[in-house]
Amino acid sequence: MVEEIALPSWWSFILRGIVALIFGIIVLAWPGATTLVLLILFGSLVLVSGLFATGGSIAAISRKEKWGAEMFLGILGILIGIVTFARPGLTLVTLIVIIAIWAILSGAIELFASIELPSKTDGRIWLGIAGILSIGIGILFLALPEVGVWTIILIIGIYSLVFSVVLFVLGFRVKGLEKKAA
């Protein structure tokens, strides 16, 4: 059955695995540089998006169309982009605080939902544990935002390494299927 599916060549999986492996090693070896690159990319994205939105709103004014929301988003994007480049640490801490608040709120909802479930429900305890863990990580990130940054970078790096192994295995499996088919 698998032989009937058109798969990319085995070597493409191996090459992608090598790229993911190198990326994962770089992320884990230089987490500070990774953080800086992510901030530069984010700052560039919101700044350019803000400039285009502002330009689009100016064009809408000339066409006598609604322009207020787009102008607001454009100016907001420009300001966030400028702040990201001028104060990257502030942007990073703000992002971690937003993640922390989300974790605490979603954890509280999960915890209360687990209490509301009927007592015979199998997932009740697991939903409660998930809620407690989310609240805990949110509090940790609020108390120590730098832990949040390093945790995110660590997860990205580990994911890349695991993904590279999966691609290597897949590449060699496809190579085996190609040999069987030949």
C-alpha positions as a Markdown table, in Angstrom:
| # | Residue | x | y | z |
|---|---|---|---|---|
| 1 | Met | 0.0 | 0.0 | 0.0 |
| 2 | Val | 2.8 | 2.4 | 0.9 |
| 3 | Glu | 4.6 | 1.5 | -2.3 |
| 4 | Glu | 1.6 | 2.9 | -4.3 |
| 5 | Ile | 1.9 | 6.4 | -2.8 |
| 6 | Ala | 4.3 | 8.8 | -4.6 |
| 7 | Leu | 6.8 | 9.8 | -2.0 |
| 8 | Pro | 9.6 | 12.3 | -2.5 |
| 9 | Ser | 13.1 | 10.8 | -3.1 |
| 10 | Trp | 14.7 | 9.3 | 0.0 |
| 11 | Trp | 17.6 | 11.8 | -0.2 |
| 12 | Ser | 15.3 | 14.8 | 0.2 |
| 13 | Phe | 14.2 | 13.5 | 3.6 |
| 14 | Ile | 17.9 | 13.0 | 4.5 |
| 15 | Leu | 18.8 | 16.5 | 3.4 |
| 16 | Arg | 15.9 | 18.0 | 5.4 |
| 17 | Gly | 17.0 | 15.9 | 8.4 |
| 18 | Ile | 20.6 | 17.3 | 8.1 |
| 19 | Val | 19.2 | 20.9 | 8.0 |
| 20 | Ala | 17.0 | 20.3 | 11.0 |
| 21 | Leu | 19.9 | 18.7 | 12.9 |
| 22 | Ile | 22.2 | 21.7 | 12.2 |
| 23 | Phe | 19.4 | 24.1 | 13.1 |
| 24 | Gly | 18.7 | 22.3 | 16.4 |
| 25 | Ile | 22.4 | 22.2 | 17.3 |
| 26 | Ile | 22.8 | 25.9 | 16.5 |
| 27 | Val | 19.7 | 26.8 | 18.5 |
| 28 | Leu | 20.9 | 24.8 | 21.5 |
| 29 | Ala | 24.5 | 26.0 | 21.2 |
| 30 | Trp | 23.7 | 29.7 | 20.9 |
| 31 | Pro | 20.4 | 30.4 | 22.5 |
| 32 | Gly | 21.1 | 34.1 | 23.0 |
| 33 | Ala | 21.8 | 34.5 | 19.2 |
| 34 | Thr | 18.7 | 32.5 | 18.4 |
| 35 | Thr | 16.6 | 34.8 | 20.6 |
| 36 | Leu | 18.1 | 37.9 | 19.0 |
| 37 | Val | 17.4 | 36.5 | 15.5 |
| 38 | Leu | 13.8 | 35.7 | 16.4 |
| 39 | Leu | 13.4 | 39.3 | 17.8 |
| 40 | Ile | 14.9 | 40.8 | 14.7 |
| 41 | Leu | 12.5 | 38.8 | 12.5 |
| 42 | Phe | 9.5 | 39.7 | 14.6 |
| 43 | Gly | 10.5 | 43.4 | 14.7 |
| 44 | Ser | 10.9 | 43.3 | 10.9 |
| 45 | Leu | 7.6 | 41.6 | 10.4 |
| 46 | Val | 5.5 | 44.0 | 12.4 |
| 47 | Leu | 7.4 | 47.1 | 11.2 |
| 48 | Val | 7.0 | 46.2 | 7.5 |
| 49 | Ser | 3.4 | 45.1 | 8.1 |
| 50 | Gly | 2.7 | 48.4 | 9.8 |
| 51 | Leu | 4.2 | 50.4 | 7.0 |
| 52 | Phe | 2.1 | 48.6 | 4.4 |
| 53 | Ala | -1.1 | 48.9 | 6.5 |
| 54 | Thr | -0.4 | 52.6 | 6.9 |
| 55 | Gly | 0.1 | 53.0 | 3.2 |
| 56 | Gly | -3.1 | 51.0 | 2.5 |
| 57 | Ser | -5.0 | 53.3 | 4.9 |
| 58 | Ile | -3.7 | 56.4 | 3.2 |
| 59 | Ala | -4.8 | 54.9 | -0.2 |
| 60 | Ala | -8.2 | 54.2 | 1.4 |
| 61 | Ile | -8.5 | 57.9 | 2.4 |
| 62 | Ser | -7.9 | 59.0 | -1.2 |
| 63 | Arg | -10.7 | 56.5 | -2.3 |
| 64 | Lys | -13.0 | 57.9 | 0.4 |
| 65 | Glu | -13.2 | 54.4 | 2.0 |
| 66 | Lys | -13.0 | 53.5 | 5.7 |
| 67 | Trp | -9.5 | 53.8 | 6.9 |
| 68 | Gly | -9.4 | 54.2 | 10.7 |
| 69 | Ala | -8.8 | 50.6 | 11.8 |
| 70 | Glu | -6.1 | 50.0 | 9.2 |
| 71 | Met | -4.4 | 53.2 | 10.1 |
| 72 | Phe | -4.5 | 52.2 | 13.8 |
| 73 | Leu | -3.0 | 48.8 | 13.0 |
| 74 | Gly | -0.4 | 50.3 | 10.8 |
| 75 | Ile | 0.7 | 52.8 | 13.4 |
| 76 | Leu | 0.6 | 50.2 | 16.1 |
| 77 | Gly | 2.8 | 47.9 | 14.0 |
| 78 | Ile | 5.3 | 50.6 | 13.3 |
| 79 | Leu | 5.5 | 51.5 | 17.0 |
| 80 | Ile | 5.9 | 47.9 | 18.1 |
| 81 | Gly | 8.6 | 47.4 | 15.4 |
| 82 | Ile | 10.5 | 50.4 | 16.6 |
| 83 | Val | 10.2 | 49.3 | 20.3 |
| 84 | Thr | 11.4 | 45.8 | 19.3 |
| 85 | Phe | 14.5 | 47.2 | 17.7 |
| 86 | Ala | 15.1 | 49.9 | 20.3 |
| 87 | Arg | 14.3 | 47.7 | 23.4 |
| 88 | Pro | 14.5 | 44.0 | 22.4 |
| 89 | Gly | 14.5 | 42.9 | 26.1 |
| 90 | Leu | 11.2 | 44.7 | 26.7 |
| 91 | Thr | 9.6 | 43.0 | 23.8 |
| 92 | Leu | 10.8 | 39.6 | 24.9 |
| 93 | Val | 9.7 | 40.1 | 28.5 |
| 94 | Thr | 6.3 | 41.3 | 27.3 |
| 95 | Leu | 5.9 | 38.2 | 25.1 |
| 96 | Ile | 6.7 | 35.9 | 28.0 |
| 97 | Val | 4.3 | 37.8 | 30.3 |
| 98 | Ile | 1.5 | 37.3 | 27.7 |
| 99 | Ile | 2.3 | 33.6 | 27.5 |
| 100 | Ala | 2.4 | 33.4 | 31.3 |
| 101 | Ile | -1.0 | 35.1 | 31.7 |
| 102 | Trp | -2.5 | 32.8 | 29.0 |
| 103 | Ala | -1.1 | 29.8 | 30.8 |
| 104 | Ile | -2.5 | 30.9 | 34.1 |
| 105 | Leu | -6.0 | 31.7 | 32.7 |
| 106 | Ser | -6.2 | 28.5 | 30.6 |
| 107 | Gly | -5.0 | 26.5 | 33.5 |
| 108 | Ala | -7.6 | 28.0 | 35.8 |
| 109 | Ile | -10.3 | 27.2 | 33.2 |
| 110 | Glu | -9.0 | 23.6 | 32.9 |
| 111 | Leu | -8.9 | 23.2 | 36.7 |
| 112 | Phe | -12.4 | 24.5 | 37.2 |
| 113 | Ala | -13.7 | 22.4 | 34.2 |
| 114 | Ser | -12.2 | 19.3 | 35.9 |
| 115 | Ile | -14.1 | 20.1 | 39.1 |
| 116 | Glu | -17.3 | 20.5 | 37.1 |
| 117 | Leu | -17.0 | 17.2 | 35.3 |
| 118 | Pro | -19.0 | 14.3 | 36.6 |
| 119 | Ser | -16.9 | 12.3 | 39.2 |
| 120 | Lys | -17.0 | 9.1 | 37.1 |
| 121 | Thr | -15.4 | 10.8 | 34.1 |
| 122 | Asp | -11.9 | 9.3 | 33.4 |
| 123 | Gly | -10.3 | 12.5 | 32.1 |
| 124 | Arg | -11.3 | 14.5 | 35.2 |
| 125 | Ile | -8.0 | 14.0 | 37.0 |
| 126 | Trp | -5.9 | 14.5 | 33.9 |
| 127 | Leu | -7.7 | 17.8 | 33.1 |
| 128 | Gly | -7.1 | 18.9 | 36.7 |
| 129 | Ile | -3.4 | 18.0 | 36.5 |
| 130 | Ala | -3.1 | 19.9 | 33.2 |
| 131 | Gly | -4.7 | 22.9 | 34.8 |
| 132 | Ile | -2.4 | 22.8 | 37.7 |
| 133 | Leu | 0.7 | 22.4 | 35.5 |
| 134 | Ser | -0.4 | 25.4 | 33.3 |
| 135 | Ile | -0.9 | 27.6 | 36.3 |
| 136 | Gly | 2.5 | 26.5 | 37.7 |
| 137 | Ile | 4.3 | 27.3 | 34.5 |
| 138 | Gly | 2.5 | 30.6 | 34.2 |
| 139 | Ile | 3.5 | 31.6 | 37.7 |
| 140 | Leu | 7.1 | 30.6 | 37.0 |
| 141 | Phe | 7.2 | 32.6 | 33.8 |
| 142 | Leu | 5.8 | 35.7 | 35.6 |
| 143 | Ala | 8.3 | 35.3 | 38.5 |
| 144 | Leu | 11.3 | 34.6 | 36.2 |
| 145 | Pro | 10.6 | 35.7 | 32.6 |
| 146 | Glu | 14.1 | 34.7 | 31.5 |
| 147 | Val | 13.2 | 31.1 | 32.3 |
| 148 | Gly | 10.4 | 31.4 | 29.8 |
| 149 | Val | 12.7 | 32.6 | 27.0 |
| 150 | Trp | 15.2 | 29.8 | 27.5 |
| 151 | Thr | 12.4 | 27.2 | 27.8 |
| 152 | Ile | 11.0 | 28.3 | 24.4 |
| 153 | Ile | 14.4 | 28.2 | 22.8 |
| 154 | Leu | 15.1 | 24.8 | 24.4 |
| 155 | Ile | 11.8 | 23.4 | 23.1 |
| 156 | Ile | 12.6 | 24.7 | 19.6 |
| 157 | Gly | 16.1 | 23.1 | 19.7 |
| 158 | Ile | 14.9 | 19.8 | 21.0 |
| 159 | Tyr | 12.1 | 19.6 | 18.5 |
| 160 | Ser | 14.5 | 20.2 | 15.6 |
| 161 | Leu | 16.8 | 17.4 | 16.8 |
| 162 | Val | 13.9 | 15.0 | 17.2 |
| 163 | Phe | 12.4 | 16.0 | 13.9 |
| 164 | Ser | 15.8 | 15.4 | 12.2 |
| 165 | Val | 15.9 | 11.8 | 13.5 |
| 166 | Val | 12.4 | 11.2 | 12.2 |
| 167 | Leu | 13.4 | 12.6 | 8.8 |
| 168 | Phe | 16.5 | 10.4 | 8.8 |
| 169 | Val | 14.4 | 7.3 | 9.6 |
| 170 | Leu | 11.8 | 8.2 | 7.0 |
| 171 | Gly | 14.5 | 8.8 | 4.4 |
| 172 | Phe | 16.0 | 5.4 | 4.9 |
| 173 | Arg | 12.6 | 3.7 | 5.0 |
| 174 | Val | 11.8 | 5.3 | 1.6 |
| 175 | Lys | 15.1 | 4.2 | 0.3 |
| 176 | Gly | 14.3 | 0.7 | 1.3 |
| 177 | Leu | 10.9 | 0.9 | -0.4 |
| 178 | Glu | 12.6 | 2.2 | -3.6 |
| 179 | Lys | 14.9 | -0.8 | -3.6 |
| 180 | Lys | 12.0 | -3.2 | -3.1 |
| 181 | Ala | 10.1 | -1.6 | -6.0 |
| 182 | Ala | 13.1 | -1.8 | -8.3 |
